[in-house]
Structure formats: structure tokens, C-alpha cells
Amino acid sequence: MTLQLSLAIGPYDRNQAIIDGRARIDGVNPVVMPLSPEEMFFRAMRHEAFDVCELSLSSYVLRTARGDCPYIGVPVFLSRAFRHSSIIVRSDSGIRKPADLVGKRVGTPEWQLTANVWTRAFLEEDFGVHARQIHWFRGGLEEPGRVEKVKLALAPDIVVEDIGPGDTLREMLDKGAIDAFMGPRAPTSFQPGNPALRWLFDDPTAEALAFHERTGIFPIMHLLGVRKELAAAHPWLPVALQKAFTLSRDMALDALADTSATKVTLPFVEEQLRRAHEFMGQDFWRYGLDGNQDALTYFLRHHHAQGLSQRQVALDELFHPATLESYRI
């Protein structure tokens, strides 16, 4: 009997073959919903709305540590990104380097966002700037009323102030009510023609490459999750998902490498892909635990140190055990 399961994932190239059906999930007839991260994560964590879904790594670790996560992870890392471009500052704020963030007013849409965990981690570890040294303002970026998806219990020396019910962080940044913004999605006012806003780092790519050279880490943002009761009732399901999503990723990478006619609407694709291979190797977007231990261990350590997970989660808690080994011929 084929399972009909709801499947919420982002509409990325690496997921496209799942969405259009070219990469089949063994034993599953998926009802695929391509959604934005904000909608997926809110519905998954507030209402447990999907059978299989893309998950925020931070929210997943937080609830795993708490013991109430409805999902078990599959080591399919659907989003990865260096986050040195996620800090945007006002040009008149006096902020020219990370140390200048001390004492400043910085807006963020949610404290527990995975991108923010990574950003706070490298600010502290590489530049000596701790979250307690910044005055944080939390709320909607473009729309008022955004809330944290999961309940937090932060240290008393971390000051996070909710913005007004009718305010947005974009408007506050534009007016100078905050000095900077941190988050995975840039404000709509952050445009090349707007001299009032700039990246904290003049060359975020150079900073990211230096981070990778020091650590070997390509930060993980999202993973795949399946309802625990479904994985228990159908123990073949996590591996079937891993197999199909890996195939879908491989199909996307094959298409990206075919530069007779580039598959993305962006110049310099061939040059950027060659640079990525030279610097990060051929398997730079790796699924599975193997090769991702360092990135996950780094994240778990900082997630706990930042007060998000009440205990440090172990690697072997994150994923369904069947996904951590494979057959050989």
C-alpha cells in the first residue's frame, strides 16, 4: 500500500525533482507543498501540520533537547549558507567592524533562528562580541506582530525587547530607531541604490571563505523531518526519504554543471561553480552524517551556550538510526 503523505519543502533546485515527481520516494505518494521557510517552520512547530517537512535546525534542536519534538530528523540538509552577509548596519551608525556592535541597538525577527545562532557564534568565537553586549529588538521584519515560534528561556543578561505592536524592524532601521539588523532575510530597503544601509563586512564572501578555511564548516540551516509516529509505524520511510532527496540533489547538481545553457538566471555560474569545487571540493552540499559532524557539533555547542537548548544535544539524537548506515555491494 502506498502512503499518501503531506510534504512541505522549499522550492529550491535541489528539491525540484521531488516537487515535479522525477525523484520518486519509494512507497510514498506525496502531497507536495512548496512553501517559504517562515510558513513551513511556523506551521510545523506551532501546529505540527505536516507528515514530512523541512525544519529549522535551531527549532528542531531546541525541541529535541526539551523532549517534545514531534519529528525525527533525516540527514538531508536542504538549506546551507554562510551568514556573514546577514548583518546589515546603518551607514551613520558608527559600526565599521564587529567590535562596534557592542552597546548598539540591533533588530532581529526571532532570537532562535538558525541563521542567528550561526551569526552570534562566529561573532563571539572569531571577533569576541557576545550577545549580552548588544541591546536586541525583536519583531516582524516587514509585517508587525511576528512572534517566536517556540518558547525561550534566555539568560537574564541577554536583553531582548519586543518592538511595538504596529512597528516593523525595516521601518525602525530606515528611521534610525535601531542601528543594525541581523537575520536570514534582508529588509526590502537594503538595495544597492540605498546608501543609508550597508553590510557589516565590506566583503562578506571573503569573511565566509576565511571562516571555512579555519573551520572546514559550511553552515547547515535546515534539515528534513518526519513525524515520529510515522517513522515508528513505517521504519523504511526515513531511508526512502533520504534516498529520494539525495537523488533530487544530484539531479540539480548535474544540471548546474551543464553550462551549455545555464539553469539559473545569474551570470558567472560556471566560474562560481569551479571556485566552489576548488575551495570546498566536489561534494560541497553533502547529505548524511558523514562529513557533517564538525558543522553539527559546532552548532550544538553554540546553541546550548546561547541558552536555546536546555542541555547540549548529542549527535546521535538528531537522526533516525536507519539513516546513518547503508548497504554496500
Buried (B, 14 or more C-beta within 10 A) or exposed (E): EEBEBBBBBBEBBBBBBBBEEEBBBEEBEBEBBBBEBBEBBBBBBEEEBBBBBBBBBBBBBBBBBBEEBBBBBBBBBBBBBBBBBBBBBBEEBEBEEBEBBEEBBBBBBBBBBBBBBBBBBBBBBBEEBBBBBBBBBBBBBBEBEBEBBBEBEBEEEBEBEEBEEEBBBBBBBBEEBBBBBBBBBBBEBBEEEEEBBBBBBEEBEEBBBEBBEEBEBBBBBBBBBBBEEBBEEBEEBBBBBBBBBBBBBBBBBEBBEEEEEBBEEEEEBEEEBEEBEEEBEEEBBBBBBEEBEEBBBBBBBBBBBBBBBEEBBEEEEBBBEBBBEEEEE
